[in-house]
Amino acid sequence: MANIRLCYQTLEFGEIDIHLCTLRDRQLFDDPAGIAERLGISPSSWPIFGVVWPSSLALASFMDVYNTGSKRILEVGCGMALPSLLLNSKSADITSTDCHPEAGAFLVRNTAINNGTVIAFERTGWGDKNDQLGLFDLIIGSDLLYEDEHTELLADFINAHSRPSCEVILVDPGRGRKTKMANALEKFGYTCTYQKILQRAAPAAEYKGHILKFVRQQQMLS
């Protein structure tokens, strides 16, 4: 990634500072070997993984005060993995995954910048059937539902990696698919609640969206 310009920033969560190396902007592209292209990632969508989005900030802020206990946690579509880095700083059992071929390298870099322990990572897509992620007690993600077809893919992926009793927390910035997501996960025994959030995302703007929380208890399964 010699031709890619990077930037560094620090985000504060109470007494915790998370330092991030990200892409400088959303106009960058670097795929000389065609790896991303073979994965179906176009030049225009290539940089999406590499910046911090308001929904990721909202999810990180929510997880900062959320009691994760000893749960095994998975961040789906992690991108810059801000929530994962924050949870890692709290010694949570966190694993991250993304389909982008550069996400893992940035996670390694940013974990080192924050003097954190190694975060387990696997590059995989929601339609892949041979990953080694295993099962989780809590699955989190932010701004994942760009297209209608993503809803069923994500629901199936979540179900495939959920323990019988599981929580799912997704941040939706208002792309109009939260009801479809709720319906898709209800088929797997989840119940859904929505929570409006106002997350300060920039000095001159407020982020408005919803926390979608899905819960499945073991006794609900047939």
WODA-V420632 format. One record per helix or strand. SS is the DSSP state (alpha for helix, beta for strand). FROM is the first residue (numbers start at 1). TO is the last residue. If there is no record, write none. Layout:
ss: [SS/SS]
from: [FROM/FROM]
to: [TO/TO]
This chain:
ss: [beta/beta/alpha/alpha/alpha/beta/alpha/beta/alpha/beta/beta/alpha/beta/alpha/beta/beta/alpha]
from: [6/16/35/43/54/72/82/93/103/120/136/148/162/178/191/205/218]
to: [13/23/38/50/64/75/89/98/113/123/142/160/172/186/202/216/220]
